[in-house]
């Protein structure tokens, strides 16, 4: 339980942070929500298009993704029952909340 609380605290603090881990990598982080209900989405795949770099959102919809500085492609957000959303990595530097549109 204590580990979970610490992990959630760390994720919360870092959820709106972009910083360099070393000279070659960035850490992108943010939150994914349902566009209509604004509820956070768990288990959304967050990946860099054309690479094997990926992660999934946690129980609160937060994600953290390590990206090489030299990579300036698109981040892809995908989940069952939602339309895929792609944004430029540059856009992700300022946009910390991503909304997915449910498919009907």
Backbone as CSV, one residue per row, in Angstrom:
resi,resn,N_x,N_y,N_z,CA_x,CA_y,CA_z,C_x,C_y,C_z
1,UNK,0.823,-1.190,0.000,0.000,0.000,0.000,0.869,1.256,0.000
2,UNK,1.897,1.244,0.818,2.784,2.406,0.901,3.475,2.655,-0.436
3,UNK,3.876,1.564,-1.103,4.520,1.702,-2.413,3.557,2.301,-3.434
4,UNK,2.289,1.899,-3.372,1.299,2.417,-4.305,1.062,3.909,-4.083
5,UNK,1.005,4.316,-2.830,0.810,5.726,-2.520,1.998,6.547,-3.018
6,UNK,3.196,6.037,-2.793,4.405,6.736,-3.253,4.413,6.815,-4.773
7,UNK,4.074,5.711,-5.440,4.037,5.692,-6.902,3.023,6.695,-7.432
8,UNK,1.840,6.722,-6.847,0.821,7.671,-7.290,1.265,9.108,-7.060
9,UNK,1.920,9.365,-5.950,2.429,10.703,-5.664,3.469,11.118,-6.688
10,UNK,4.384,10.213,-7.005,5.413,10.505,-8.006,4.769,10.764,-9.362
11,UNK,3.801,9.929,-9.757,3.120,10.127,-11.032,2.360,11.450,-11.057
12,UNK,1.731,11.788,-9.947,0.988,13.048,-9.888,1.920,14.239,-10.044
13,UNK,3.013,14.220,-9.322,3.972,15.321,-9.389,4.578,15.435,-10.773
14,UNK,4.869,14.297,-11.395,5.516,14.325,-12.704,4.536,14.326,-13.864
15,UNK,3.237,14.274,-13.607,2.274,14.147,-14.692,2.232,15.355,-15.619
16,UNK,2.683,16.487,-15.163,2.689,17.676,-16.006,4.093,18.236,-16.157
17,UNK,5.058,17.343,-16.221,6.454,17.754,-16.270,7.133,17.211,-17.511
18,UNK,7.978,18.011,-18.084,8.831,17.588,-19.181,10.240,17.978,-18.780
19,UNK,11.131,16.996,-18.714,12.495,17.316,-18.325,13.454,16.355,-18.993
20,UNK,14.714,16.718,-19.023,15.734,15.876,-19.643,16.234,14.850,-18.646
21,UNK,16.259,13.577,-19.045,16.815,12.539,-18.191,18.312,12.442,-18.402
22,UNK,18.751,12.738,-19.584,20.155,12.860,-19.918,20.203,13.719,-21.173
23,UNK,21.356,13.829,-21.791,21.471,14.694,-22.959,20.706,14.181,-24.171
24,UNK,20.320,12.908,-24.167,19.706,12.325,-25.355,18.226,11.987,-25.221
25,UNK,17.652,12.100,-24.024,16.261,11.686,-23.847,15.432,12.743,-23.143
26,UNK,14.156,12.763,-23.518,13.160,13.589,-22.854,12.156,12.671,-22.186
27,UNK,11.489,13.193,-21.197,10.376,12.472,-20.593,9.121,13.273,-20.883
28,UNK,8.226,12.678,-21.658,6.933,13.292,-21.932,5.910,12.672,-21.001
29,UNK,5.064,13.494,-20.439,4.032,12.957,-19.556,2.764,13.769,-19.698
30,UNK,1.663,13.163,-19.333,0.380,13.838,-19.402,-0.734,12.917,-18.972
31,UNK,-1.944,13.276,-19.359,-3.120,12.528,-18.949,-4.055,12.355,-20.143
32,UNK,-4.716,11.190,-20.211,-5.645,10.890,-21.306,-7.051,10.769,-20.721
33,UNK,-7.990,11.506,-21.340,-9.378,11.532,-20.879,-10.338,11.175,-22.006
34,UNK,-11.555,10.794,-21.623,-12.663,10.639,-22.556,-13.136,12.048,-22.901
35,UNK,-13.249,12.360,-24.180,-13.606,13.716,-24.582,-14.992,14.132,-24.109
36,UNK,-15.923,13.200,-24.054,-17.296,13.547,-23.689,-17.509,13.603,-22.183
37,UNK,-17.005,12.625,-21.472,-17.261,12.550,-20.021,-16.156,13.193,-19.193
38,UNK,-14.999,13.417,-19.806,-13.807,13.951,-19.127,-13.233,12.994,-18.078
39,UNK,-13.708,11.754,-18.083,-13.157,10.746,-17.172,-11.796,10.302,-17.674
40,UNK,-10.889,10.021,-16.734,-9.564,9.547,-17.125,-9.680,8.129,-17.692
41,UNK,-8.802,7.814,-18.639,-8.846,6.516,-19.314,-7.648,5.657,-18.914
42,UNK,-7.922,4.463,-18.458,-6.909,3.498,-18.047,-6.574,2.576,-19.210
43,UNK,-5.307,2.219,-19.350,-4.901,1.221,-20.340,-4.799,1.706,-21.764
44,UNK,-4.734,3.021,-21.970,-4.553,3.562,-23.318,-3.097,3.353,-23.720
45,UNK,-2.883,2.828,-24.925,-1.520,2.661,-25.421,-1.026,4.006,-25.941
46,UNK,0.151,4.402,-25.457,0.788,5.651,-25.880,2.115,5.255,-26.512
47,UNK,2.267,5.532,-27.809,3.471,5.076,-28.507,3.981,6.139,-29.464
48,UNK,5.234,5.985,-29.852,5.825,6.848,-30.863,5.670,6.144,-32.207
49,UNK,5.009,6.792,-33.139,4.723,6.212,-34.449,6.007,5.738,-35.128
50,UNK,5.972,4.497,-35.627,7.090,3.935,-36.367,8.233,3.422,-35.514
51,UNK,8.036,3.350,-34.196,9.065,2.831,-33.299,8.447,1.797,-32.358
52,UNK,9.285,1.192,-31.536,8.787,0.261,-30.522,8.645,0.950,-29.162
53,UNK,8.810,2.263,-29.124,8.699,3.014,-27.866,7.231,3.170,-27.518
54,UNK,6.833,2.634,-26.362,5.427,2.740,-25.970,5.269,2.532,-24.467
55,UNK,4.101,2.906,-23.994,3.708,2.696,-22.603,2.186,2.669,-22.567
56,UNK,1.614,2.494,-21.379,0.165,2.507,-21.193,-0.192,3.459,-20.061
57,UNK,-1.390,4.037,-20.132,-1.824,4.916,-19.052,-2.130,4.107,-17.798
58,UNK,-1.936,4.741,-16.651,-2.191,4.083,-15.370,-3.672,4.210,-14.993
59,UNK,-4.007,3.866,-13.758,-5.399,3.896,-13.299,-6.008,5.289,-13.319
60,UNK,-5.184,6.327,-13.303,-5.667,7.708,-13.321,-5.529,8.362,-14.691
61,UNK,-5.185,7.565,-15.711,-5.053,8.094,-17.053,-3.716,8.762,-17.347
62,UNK,-2.784,8.686,-16.403,-1.475,9.317,-16.575,-0.521,8.418,-17.347
63,UNK,0.359,9.040,-18.112,1.393,8.295,-18.822,2.725,9.023,-18.694
64,UNK,3.797,8.262,-18.824,5.156,8.792,-18.878,5.847,8.052,-20.012
65,UNK,6.459,8.798,-20.924,7.067,8.206,-22.102,8.454,8.798,-22.306
66,UNK,9.453,7.940,-22.413,10.834,8.363,-22.628,11.101,8.417,-24.128
67,UNK,11.535,9.572,-24.619,11.683,9.804,-26.054,13.074,10.349,-26.361
68,UNK,13.762,9.770,-27.344,15.045,10.346,-27.759,14.837,11.780,-28.263
69,UNK,15.730,12.673,-27.887,15.623,14.086,-28.312,15.601,14.222,-29.827
70,UNK,16.303,13.369,-30.502,16.408,13.472,-31.959,15.120,13.062,-32.669
71,UNK,14.196,12.420,-31.961,12.958,11.923,-32.552,11.888,13.011,-32.510
72,UNK,11.408,13.418,-33.656,10.373,14.449,-33.710,9.201,13.987,-34.554
73,UNK,8.682,12.819,-34.250,7.551,12.266,-34.980,6.241,12.544,-34.288
74,UNK,5.379,11.553,-34.298,4.051,11.684,-33.698,3.873,10.694,-32.547
75,UNK,3.113,11.124,-31.550,2.701,10.249,-30.464,1.312,9.743,-30.824
76,UNK,1.113,8.432,-30.697,-0.165,7.813,-31.038,-0.833,7.340,-29.755
77,UNK,-2.100,7.732,-29.576,-2.901,7.316,-28.433,-3.993,6.399,-28.968
78,UNK,-4.027,5.146,-28.485,-5.018,4.212,-29.009,-5.594,3.340,-27.894
79,UNK,-6.889,3.070,-28.039,-7.597,2.245,-27.068,-8.847,1.674,-27.729
80,UNK,-9.253,0.505,-27.281,-10.480,-0.117,-27.784,-11.649,0.822,-27.482
81,UNK,-12.548,0.963,-28.415,-13.756,1.785,-28.312,-13.498,3.283,-28.421
82,UNK,-12.278,3.668,-28.818,-11.957,5.082,-28.998,-11.241,5.281,-30.328
83,UNK,-11.477,6.436,-30.946,-10.764,6.780,-32.179,-9.311,7.090,-31.832
84,UNK,-8.413,6.599,-32.667,-6.993,6.853,-32.474,-6.724,8.354,-32.601
85,UNK,-5.798,8.851,-31.777,-5.432,10.261,-31.818,-3.920,10.351,-31.974
86,UNK,-3.461,11.189,-32.904,-2.027,11.384,-33.113,-1.714,12.866,-32.921
87,UNK,-0.627,13.127,-32.193,-0.171,14.508,-32.049,1.343,14.549,-32.250
88,UNK,1.832,15.680,-32.703,3.274,15.856,-32.853,3.929,15.872,-31.481
89,UNK,5.145,15.344,-31.411,5.889,15.383,-30.154,6.044,16.831,-29.695
90,UNK,6.261,17.751,-30.627,6.383,19.168,-30.257,5.112,19.675,-29.588
91,UNK,3.966,19.241,-30.077,2.693,19.641,-29.471,2.572,19.076,-28.065
92,UNK,3.080,17.863,-27.868,3.013,17.218,-26.551,3.837,17.966,-25.505
93,UNK,4.762,18.794,-25.953,5.556,19.579,-25.008,4.694,20.589,-24.272
94,UNK,3.623,21.055,-24.898,2.764,22.057,-24.268,1.368,21.539,-23.951
95,UNK,0.928,20.494,-24.614,-0.403,19.939,-24.394,-0.308,18.733,-23.484
96,UNK,-0.734,18.868,-22.245,-0.576,17.790,-21.266,-1.820,16.936,-21.105
97,UNK,-2.967,17.400,-21.632,-4.187,16.604,-21.565,-4.615,16.226,-22.962
98,UNK,-4.803,14.931,-23.162,-5.225,14.406,-24.460,-6.612,13.828,-24.293
99,UNK,-7.510,14.157,-25.214,-8.864,13.637,-25.165,-9.098,12.678,-26.322
100,UNK,-9.668,11.519,-26.010,-10.022,10.545,-27.030,-11.525,10.550,-27.232
101,UNK,-11.926,10.400,-28.497,-13.354,10.408,-28.852,-13.850,8.968,-28.910
102,UNK,-14.918,8.659,-28.150,-15.470,7.302,-28.206,-16.036,7.000,-29.594
103,UNK,-15.858,5.744,-30.025,-16.491,5.300,-31.265,-17.794,4.633,-30.895
104,UNK,-18.774,4.741,-31.757,-20.090,4.181,-31.419,-20.359,2.956,-32.230
